[in-house]
């Protein structure tokens, strides 16, 4: 009967284990010197040799004629352990034997002497699956087992083990096997099995296996079933990393902001039973490869692709900016979470695809960086021309371009005597002066004239601070003077205009003025009549997208943006 390659070619001695020399040499020395611990913990990712080393160690401690710490594989003990006839070496699957009763049975068995070998060896695989009660039942036996008992625990998730278990074992961490070591082993196995395997095909299989020897041998077995010479292209087909034209088409649509094409591709995939979550995972993997290509000169060693595929990935990556790639990855990562909890995966996927094709709909930092990067690229390529324009009147910075501005922008600066706010807006302030709260207005007074400041203005601000800290935050560092029945306030924060005209704030200021001066004064705001430097003028963003705000700021700097 045919036996799969990873079982047929499982190492039988420590020296055959590839890529774990830091562990195998230590175990060989321990066996050779007779310093074998009572409990070992093997941890690492799948296919790196944990269970294999556990079986070799079980044979080595029971071998009648060990060779430099390796089992001889010829004595009765070694042969019996290999064929399973020795009942003193027990393999336990903790996933299906994880209860307290199972561990109690094991604990009782440890009291019996081995029947045919020197040590009873318990190999507990996936030990992290044991229940809390089972771990507690194992503790005492694991710490002080009988002299004829050895424990070998294996797990892929060591962080799930209690510290009480970890402290009772000698721990060995199995690392991922390097592609070079895997490739070397594959070529050796292929030669013994008369499989025609090229060096490029072996290296691709090694990279795809992600550090696991078992995965590599399984993929070699699959490639061998084709009955052809195993080249890089054949290994790529067998591994399922070819035939991703729909991924390239989706990325091109995202790059070109072509929502129509993206949604058509998505709908076609959905109609052909493509899982949306799986599709987005593939997209993330593809964008990750492009990210590596754009940032690492030796990118081929870090991406799982053939040389031909790697060149194709590089060509597409060069048509995108790094900001676009990172933005897409962040959006797709969030989308996978939404897909898992959403009811209609297709609608969720369509929404995500529209966001990817329309970055102006997304306001996170990654999307903004993408838009800025694209704008810089257009300026560099000449699709957008930047020209200086003649100076024009500064726009009022407190209103969005979408709001009516005639009453503000065209209001002349008043150079005569200051007028109360209620006269400017033809509405009276409703405190002791019976005025209704006016709406935001343009400054009403010029500060051209030399007028002495009101010395007790700080006393008024102290009262305001206690009653209304919010309006006080805009009055900080302001000055004031009294003229013609008005307290003329000259603020340093222009946003004061939007708040001082509201009833709840104006009443606080008016009451403070009356308390200090003893007079029923009105309020008037003062603005400089000097020309405003346009680079100082903030751009209104209340109703603008960040990109439109960027254009408005450019206009404020005497820069004209012309799209070609």
C-alpha positions as CSV (number, residue, x, y, z in Angstrom):
1,X,0.0,0.0,0.0
2,X,1.3,3.5,-0.9
3,X,2.5,5.5,2.0
4,X,2.6,9.3,1.7
5,X,6.0,10.9,1.6
6,X,5.9,12.8,4.9
7,X,5.2,9.5,6.8
8,X,7.6,7.4,4.7
9,X,10.5,9.9,5.1
10,X,9.9,10.9,8.8
11,X,13.4,11.1,10.4
12,X,14.4,8.1,12.5
13,X,17.4,9.6,14.2
14,X,18.2,13.1,15.5
15,X,20.8,13.7,12.7
16,X,18.1,13.4,10.1
17,X,16.1,16.3,11.5
18,X,16.6,19.4,9.4
19,X,16.8,22.9,10.7
20,X,16.6,22.1,14.5
21,X,20.3,21.5,15.3
22,X,20.0,23.6,18.5
23,X,17.6,21.1,19.8
24,X,18.8,17.8,18.4
25,X,22.4,18.3,19.5
26,X,21.2,19.1,23.1
27,X,19.0,16.0,23.2
28,X,21.8,13.7,21.8
29,X,24.2,15.0,24.5
30,X,21.6,14.4,27.2
31,X,21.1,10.8,26.1
32,X,24.8,10.2,25.6
33,X,25.7,11.4,29.1
34,X,22.6,10.0,30.8
35,X,21.3,13.4,31.9
36,X,17.8,13.0,30.5
37,X,15.1,15.0,32.2
38,X,11.9,13.6,33.5
39,X,9.7,16.1,31.5
40,X,10.2,17.9,28.2
41,X,8.1,20.5,26.5
42,X,8.4,20.9,22.7
43,X,6.8,24.0,21.2
44,X,6.7,25.5,17.7
45,X,4.6,25.8,14.6
46,X,3.2,22.9,12.6
47,X,5.5,20.6,10.7
48,X,8.7,21.6,12.4
49,X,9.5,18.2,14.0
50,X,8.1,18.3,17.5
51,X,6.4,14.9,17.4
52,X,9.2,13.4,15.4
53,X,11.8,14.4,17.9
54,X,9.5,13.1,20.7
55,X,9.4,9.7,19.1
56,X,13.2,9.6,18.5
57,X,13.8,10.6,22.1
58,X,11.5,7.8,23.3
59,X,13.5,5.4,21.3
60,X,16.9,6.8,22.3
61,X,16.2,6.5,26.1
62,X,15.1,2.9,25.7
63,X,17.6,1.9,23.0
64,X,19.9,-1.0,23.9
65,X,22.8,0.2,21.8
66,X,22.5,4.0,21.4
67,X,25.0,5.6,18.9
68,X,26.2,9.0,20.1
69,X,22.8,9.8,21.5
70,X,20.9,8.4,18.5
71,X,18.8,5.2,18.6
72,X,20.3,2.3,16.7
73,X,16.9,1.4,15.1
74,X,18.0,-2.2,15.1
75,X,17.5,-3.5,18.6
76,X,14.2,-5.0,19.8
77,X,13.2,-1.9,21.7
78,X,13.7,0.4,18.7
79,X,11.8,-1.9,16.3
80,X,9.0,-2.4,18.8
81,X,8.5,1.3,19.3
82,X,8.5,1.9,15.5
83,X,5.9,-0.8,14.8
84,X,3.8,0.1,17.9
85,X,4.2,-3.2,19.7
86,X,5.8,-1.7,22.7
87,X,2.9,-0.6,25.0
88,X,5.2,1.4,27.3
89,X,5.6,4.2,24.9
90,X,2.2,5.9,24.8
91,X,1.0,8.7,22.5
92,X,-1.9,10.7,23.8
93,X,-4.0,13.2,21.8
94,X,-4.9,15.8,24.3
95,X,-7.6,17.2,22.0
96,X,-9.7,14.1,22.5
97,X,-8.4,13.1,26.0
98,X,-8.5,16.3,27.8
99,X,-10.6,15.5,30.9
100,X,-9.7,15.0,34.5
101,X,-10.6,11.3,34.3
102,X,-8.1,10.7,31.4
103,X,-5.3,12.2,33.4
104,X,-6.3,10.3,36.5
105,X,-6.0,7.0,34.5
106,X,-2.6,8.1,33.2
107,X,-1.5,8.9,36.7
108,X,-2.5,5.5,37.9
109,X,-0.7,3.8,35.0
110,X,2.6,5.5,36.0
111,X,2.8,3.4,39.1
112,X,3.4,0.3,37.0
113,X,6.8,-0.7,35.9
114,X,7.5,-0.9,32.1
115,X,6.9,-4.3,30.7
116,X,9.6,-4.6,28.0
117,X,11.7,-1.4,28.0
118,X,13.6,0.7,30.4
119,X,11.2,3.7,30.6
120,X,7.5,4.3,30.3
121,X,7.3,7.4,28.0
122,X,4.1,9.5,27.6
123,X,4.0,11.7,24.6
124,X,1.1,14.2,25.0
125,X,0.4,16.0,21.8
126,X,-1.4,19.4,21.6
127,X,-1.2,19.5,25.4
128,X,-2.7,23.0,25.5
129,X,-6.1,21.4,24.9
130,X,-6.2,19.9,28.4
131,X,-8.8,21.3,30.7
132,X,-7.9,23.3,33.8
133,X,-8.8,20.3,36.0
134,X,-6.7,18.0,33.9
135,X,-3.7,20.3,34.2
136,X,-4.1,20.4,38.0
137,X,-4.4,16.6,38.1
138,X,-1.2,16.3,36.1
139,X,0.9,18.7,38.2
140,X,2.2,16.5,41.0
141,X,2.9,13.6,38.7
142,X,4.7,15.8,36.2
143,X,6.9,17.3,38.9
144,X,7.9,14.1,40.7
145,X,7.1,11.1,38.5
146,X,8.4,7.6,39.3
147,X,12.0,7.0,38.1
148,X,10.8,4.8,35.3
149,X,8.5,7.5,33.7
150,X,9.3,10.2,31.2
151,X,6.9,12.9,29.9
152,X,7.2,14.7,26.5
153,X,4.6,17.4,26.0
154,X,4.1,19.0,22.5
155,X,2.1,22.1,21.6
156,X,1.7,24.7,19.0
157,X,0.2,27.2,21.4
158,X,2.5,27.4,24.4
159,X,0.9,30.6,25.7
160,X,-2.1,28.6,26.7
161,X,-0.2,26.5,29.1
162,X,-0.3,27.4,32.8
163,X,3.0,28.6,34.3
164,X,2.8,25.7,36.8
165,X,3.3,23.3,33.9
166,X,6.0,25.3,32.2
167,X,8.1,25.5,35.3
168,X,8.2,21.7,35.6
169,X,9.5,21.0,32.1
170,X,12.6,21.6,30.1
171,X,11.4,23.7,27.2
172,X,12.6,23.5,23.6
173,X,11.4,26.0,21.0
174,X,11.3,24.6,17.4
175,X,11.8,27.4,14.9
176,X,10.5,27.4,11.3
177,X,12.8,25.5,9.0
178,X,14.6,27.7,6.5
179,X,13.7,27.4,2.8
180,X,17.3,26.3,2.0
181,X,17.1,23.3,4.5
182,X,13.6,22.3,3.2
183,X,14.8,22.5,-0.4
184,X,17.8,20.3,0.4
185,X,15.6,17.7,2.1
186,X,13.1,17.8,-0.8
187,X,15.8,17.2,-3.4
188,X,17.1,14.2,-1.3
189,X,13.7,12.7,-1.0
190,X,13.0,13.3,-4.7
191,X,16.2,11.6,-5.7
192,X,15.3,8.5,-3.5
193,X,11.8,8.4,-5.0
194,X,12.9,8.9,-8.6
195,X,11.0,12.2,-8.8
196,X,12.2,14.7,-11.4
197,X,12.5,17.9,-9.3
198,X,14.2,21.1,-10.5
199,X,16.1,23.3,-8.1
200,X,13.7,26.2,-8.8
201,X,10.7,23.9,-8.1
202,X,12.2,22.7,-4.8
203,X,12.8,26.3,-3.7
204,X,9.3,27.4,-4.5
205,X,7.8,24.5,-2.6
206,X,10.1,25.3,0.3
207,X,8.9,29.0,0.4
208,X,5.3,28.1,0.1
209,X,5.5,25.6,2.9
210,X,6.2,28.5,5.3
211,X,8.8,26.7,7.4
212,X,7.0,23.4,7.8
213,X,8.7,20.2,6.5
214,X,5.5,18.2,6.6
215,X,3.7,20.7,4.4
216,X,6.6,20.7,1.9
217,X,6.6,16.9,1.6
218,X,2.9,16.9,1.2
219,X,3.1,19.5,-1.6
220,X,5.9,17.5,-3.2
221,X,3.6,14.4,-3.1
222,X,0.9,16.4,-4.8
223,X,3.3,17.7,-7.5
224,X,4.6,14.1,-8.1
225,X,1.0,12.9,-8.9
226,X,1.1,15.1,-12.0
227,X,3.5,12.6,-13.5
228,X,5.7,15.4,-15.0
229,X,8.9,17.1,-14.3
230,X,8.3,19.3,-11.3
231,X,9.3,22.8,-12.4
232,X,8.6,26.2,-10.8
233,X,5.5,26.6,-12.9
234,X,4.0,23.2,-12.0
235,X,4.7,23.7,-8.3
236,X,3.0,27.1,-8.6
237,X,-0.1,25.6,-10.1
238,X,-0.2,22.8,-7.5
239,X,0.2,25.2,-4.7
240,X,-2.7,27.4,-6.0
241,X,-0.6,30.6,-6.3
242,X,-1.3,30.9,-10.0
243,X,-4.4,31.9,-11.8
244,X,-5.0,35.1,-9.9
245,X,-6.0,37.4,-12.8
246,X,-9.1,38.6,-10.9
247,X,-6.9,39.9,-8.1
248,X,-4.7,41.9,-10.6
249,X,-7.9,43.2,-12.3
250,X,-9.4,44.3,-9.0
251,X,-6.2,46.1,-8.0
252,X,-6.1,47.9,-11.4
253,X,-9.7,49.0,-10.9
254,X,-8.8,50.4,-7.4
255,X,-5.7,52.1,-8.8
256,X,-7.8,53.7,-11.6
257,X,-10.7,54.5,-9.3
258,X,-13.0,52.5,-11.6
259,X,-15.9,51.6,-9.4
260,X,-17.9,50.1,-12.4
261,X,-15.2,47.6,-13.3
262,X,-14.5,46.7,-9.6
263,X,-18.2,46.0,-8.9
264,X,-18.6,44.0,-12.1
265,X,-15.6,41.8,-11.2
266,X,-16.9,41.4,-7.7
267,X,-20.3,40.4,-8.9
268,X,-18.9,37.9,-11.3
269,X,-16.8,36.3,-8.6
270,X,-19.8,36.2,-6.3
271,X,-22.0,34.5,-8.9
272,X,-19.3,31.9,-9.3
273,X,-19.5,31.1,-5.5
274,X,-16.4,33.0,-4.5
275,X,-16.3,33.5,-0.7
276,X,-15.9,37.2,0.0
277,X,-13.9,36.8,3.1
278,X,-11.5,34.5,1.2
279,X,-11.3,37.1,-1.6
280,X,-10.4,39.9,0.7
281,X,-7.7,37.7,2.4
282,X,-6.2,37.2,-1.0
283,X,-6.3,40.9,-1.7
284,X,-4.6,41.7,1.6
285,X,-1.9,39.1,0.7
286,X,-1.4,40.6,-2.7
287,X,-1.2,44.2,-1.3
288,X,1.3,42.9,1.3
289,X,3.5,41.5,-1.5
290,X,3.4,44.9,-3.2
291,X,4.2,46.6,0.0
292,X,7.3,44.4,0.4
293,X,8.2,45.0,-3.2
294,X,8.1,48.8,-2.7
295,X,10.1,48.8,0.5
296,X,12.6,45.9,0.4
297,X,15.3,45.6,-2.4
298,X,15.6,41.8,-1.9
299,X,11.8,41.3,-2.0
300,X,11.9,38.0,-3.8
301,X,13.0,36.1,-0.7
302,X,10.1,37.5,1.3
303,X,7.1,36.8,-0.9
304,X,5.7,33.5,-1.8
305,X,5.8,33.6,-5.6
306,X,7.7,32.3,-8.6
307,X,10.2,34.6,-10.2
308,X,7.8,35.3,-13.0
309,X,5.0,36.0,-10.6
310,X,7.3,38.2,-8.5
311,X,8.1,40.4,-11.6
312,X,4.4,40.7,-12.3
313,X,3.7,41.8,-8.7
314,X,6.6,44.3,-8.9
315,X,5.3,45.8,-12.2
316,X,1.8,46.4,-10.7
317,X,3.3,47.7,-7.4
318,X,5.3,50.4,-9.3
319,X,2.0,51.8,-10.7
320,X,0.8,52.5,-7.1
321,X,2.1,54.6,-4.3
322,X,3.0,53.1,-0.9
323,X,0.3,55.2,0.7
324,X,-2.3,53.7,-1.6
325,X,-1.1,50.2,-0.8
326,X,-1.2,50.8,3.0
327,X,-4.6,52.5,2.8
328,X,-6.1,49.5,0.9
329,X,-4.6,47.0,3.4
330,X,-6.1,49.0,6.3
331,X,-9.5,49.2,4.7
332,X,-9.5,45.5,3.8
333,X,-8.4,44.4,7.3
334,X,-11.4,46.3,8.8
335,X,-13.6,44.9,6.1
336,X,-12.9,41.2,7.0
337,X,-14.1,42.0,10.5
338,X,-17.3,43.5,9.1
339,X,-17.8,40.5,6.8
340,X,-17.7,38.1,9.7
341,X,-20.4,39.9,11.7
342,X,-22.5,41.2,8.7
343,X,-25.7,39.5,7.4
344,X,-25.2,40.2,3.7
345,X,-21.6,39.6,2.7
346,X,-22.0,40.8,-0.9
347,X,-23.4,44.2,0.1
348,X,-20.6,44.7,2.6
349,X,-18.0,43.7,0.0
350,X,-19.5,46.2,-2.5
351,X,-19.4,49.0,0.0
352,X,-15.7,48.2,0.7
353,X,-14.9,48.1,-3.0
354,X,-16.5,51.5,-3.5
355,X,-14.5,52.9,-0.6
356,X,-11.3,51.5,-2.1
357,X,-12.1,53.1,-5.5
358,X,-13.2,56.4,-3.9
359,X,-10.7,57.4,-1.2
360,X,-12.5,60.7,-0.7
361,X,-15.3,58.8,1.1
362,X,-12.8,57.6,3.7
363,X,-11.5,60.0,6.3
364,X,-8.8,57.9,8.1
365,X,-5.2,58.9,8.0
366,X,-4.2,56.2,5.5
367,X,-6.8,57.4,3.0
368,X,-5.8,61.0,3.4
369,X,-2.1,60.1,2.8
370,X,-3.2,58.2,-0.3
371,X,-5.0,61.2,-1.7
372,X,-2.1,63.6,-0.9
373,X,0.3,61.1,-2.5
374,X,-1.9,60.9,-5.6
375,X,-2.1,64.7,-5.8
376,X,1.7,65.0,-5.5
377,X,2.1,62.4,-8.3
378,X,-0.3,64.4,-10.6
379,X,1.6,67.7,-9.9
380,X,4.9,65.9,-10.6
381,X,3.6,64.4,-13.8
382,X,2.2,67.7,-15.0
383,X,-1.5,66.7,-15.0
384,X,-2.0,69.5,-12.6
385,X,-0.4,72.9,-13.2
386,X,0.3,75.3,-10.3
387,X,0.3,79.0,-11.1
388,X,0.5,82.2,-9.1
389,X,-2.5,84.5,-9.4
390,X,-3.0,88.2,-8.6
391,X,-3.8,89.0,-5.0
392,X,-7.4,88.9,-4.2
393,X,-9.5,89.9,-1.3
394,X,-9.2,87.5,1.7
395,X,-12.2,85.4,2.3
396,X,-13.8,85.4,5.7
397,X,-12.2,82.4,7.5
398,X,-15.2,81.6,9.6
399,X,-17.6,80.4,7.0
400,X,-17.6,77.4,4.6
401,X,-17.5,78.2,0.9
402,X,-20.9,76.5,0.7
403,X,-22.6,79.0,2.9
404,X,-23.9,82.5,1.8
405,X,-21.0,84.9,2.3
406,X,-22.3,88.1,0.9
407,X,-23.2,89.7,4.2
408,X,-19.7,88.8,5.5
409,X,-17.3,89.0,2.7
410,X,-18.6,92.2,1.2
411,X,-19.2,94.0,4.4
412,X,-16.9,97.1,4.4
413,X,-14.5,97.6,7.3
414,X,-16.0,100.3,9.5
415,X,-13.4,103.0,10.2
416,X,-15.7,105.4,12.1
417,X,-16.9,105.2,15.6
418,X,-17.6,101.7,17.0
419,X,-21.2,100.5,16.7
420,X,-22.9,98.0,19.1
421,X,-23.4,94.5,17.8
422,X,-27.1,94.8,18.1
423,X,-27.0,97.8,15.7
424,X,-24.9,95.9,13.2
425,X,-27.3,93.0,12.9
426,X,-30.4,95.1,13.6
427,X,-31.1,92.9,16.7
428,X,-30.7,94.0,20.3
429,X,-28.9,91.9,23.0
430,X,-31.5,90.5,25.4
431,X,-29.8,90.7,28.8
432,X,-30.4,93.9,30.8
433,X,-30.4,95.7,27.4
434,X,-33.4,93.6,26.1
435,X,-31.4,92.1,23.2
436,X,-31.9,88.8,21.3
437,X,-28.8,86.7,20.7
438,X,-27.4,87.8,17.4
439,X,-25.9,85.4,14.8
440,X,-22.3,85.4,13.8
441,X,-21.3,88.6,12.1
442,X,-18.3,90.2,10.7
443,X,-16.2,92.5,12.9
444,X,-17.8,95.9,13.3
445,X,-15.1,98.3,14.5
446,X,-11.7,99.4,13.3
447,X,-8.8,99.7,15.7
448,X,-7.0,102.3,13.7
449,X,-7.6,105.0,16.3
450,X,-5.3,105.5,19.3
451,X,-7.5,104.7,22.3
452,X,-6.4,103.9,25.9
453,X,-7.2,100.3,27.0
454,X,-9.7,99.7,29.8
455,X,-7.4,98.8,32.8
456,X,-10.0,96.7,34.7
457,X,-10.6,94.4,31.8
458,X,-8.7,91.6,33.7
459,X,-11.2,91.9,36.5
460,X,-14.1,91.3,34.0
461,X,-12.3,88.3,32.6
462,X,-11.9,86.8,36.1
463,X,-15.6,87.0,36.6
464,X,-16.3,85.5,33.1
465,X,-13.8,82.7,33.9
466,X,-15.9,81.6,36.9
467,X,-19.2,81.8,35.1
468,X,-18.4,80.6,31.5
469,X,-15.0,79.0,31.0
470,X,-15.8,78.2,27.4
471,X,-16.2,81.8,26.3
472,X,-13.2,82.7,28.5
473,X,-11.1,80.4,26.4
474,X,-11.7,82.7,23.4
475,X,-11.2,85.9,25.4
476,X,-7.7,85.0,26.6
477,X,-5.1,87.7,25.8
478,X,-7.9,90.0,24.6
479,X,-7.9,93.8,25.4
480,X,-10.8,96.3,25.6
481,X,-11.7,100.0,25.8
482,X,-14.9,102.0,26.4
483,X,-16.2,104.3,23.7
484,X,-19.7,105.8,23.2
485,X,-21.5,103.4,25.5
486,X,-19.8,100.3,24.1
487,X,-17.2,98.0,25.6
488,X,-15.0,97.5,22.5
489,X,-13.3,94.1,22.7
490,X,-10.2,93.4,20.6
491,X,-9.7,89.5,20.7
492,X,-6.7,87.6,19.7
493,X,-8.8,84.5,18.8
494,X,-11.0,85.3,15.8
495,X,-13.4,82.5,16.6
496,X,-14.7,84.6,19.5
497,X,-17.1,86.2,17.0
498,X,-19.1,83.0,16.6
499,X,-19.7,82.5,20.3
500,X,-20.0,86.1,21.8
501,X,-23.1,86.7,19.8
502,X,-25.0,83.8,21.3
503,X,-27.3,84.7,24.1
504,X,-25.9,82.4,26.8
505,X,-22.4,83.7,26.3
506,X,-23.2,87.4,25.8
507,X,-25.3,87.6,29.0
508,X,-22.3,86.4,31.0
509,X,-20.0,89.0,29.5
510,X,-22.5,91.8,29.9
511,X,-23.2,91.0,33.5
512,X,-19.5,90.9,34.2
513,X,-19.0,94.3,32.6
514,X,-21.8,95.8,34.6
515,X,-20.5,94.3,37.9
516,X,-17.0,95.9,37.3
517,X,-18.0,99.3,35.6
518,X,-21.4,99.8,37.1
519,X,-22.6,100.8,33.7
520,X,-25.1,99.2,31.2
521,X,-22.7,99.0,28.3
522,X,-23.1,97.2,25.0
523,X,-20.5,94.9,23.3
524,X,-18.7,95.6,20.1
525,X,-15.8,93.6,18.5
526,X,-12.8,95.3,17.1
527,X,-10.8,94.1,14.0
528,X,-7.5,95.3,12.6
529,X,-7.9,97.5,9.5
530,X,-4.5,96.4,8.3
531,X,-4.4,94.1,5.3
532,X,-4.6,90.5,6.3
533,X,-1.7,88.3,5.3
534,X,-3.3,85.5,3.3
535,X,-0.9,82.9,4.5
536,X,-2.2,83.5,8.0
537,X,-5.8,83.1,7.1
538,X,-7.2,79.8,8.1
539,X,-9.3,77.9,5.5
540,X,-12.9,77.0,6.4
541,X,-13.2,73.3,6.8
542,X,-16.5,72.9,8.5
543,X,-18.2,71.5,5.5
544,X,-15.2,70.7,3.3
545,X,-13.5,67.4,2.6
546,X,-9.8,67.4,3.5
547,X,-8.8,67.5,-0.1
548,X,-11.0,70.5,-0.9
549,X,-9.6,72.2,2.2
550,X,-6.1,71.6,0.7
551,X,-7.2,73.4,-2.5
552,X,-8.7,76.3,-0.6
553,X,-5.5,76.7,1.4
554,X,-3.5,76.7,-1.8
555,X,-5.8,79.5,-3.1
556,X,-5.1,81.4,0.1
557,X,-1.4,81.2,-0.8
558,X,-1.9,82.9,-4.2
559,X,-1.7,79.5,-5.9
560,X,-4.0,78.7,-8.7
561,X,-4.9,75.0,-9.3
562,X,-5.7,74.1,-12.9
563,X,-6.6,70.6,-13.9
564,X,-5.7,69.5,-17.4
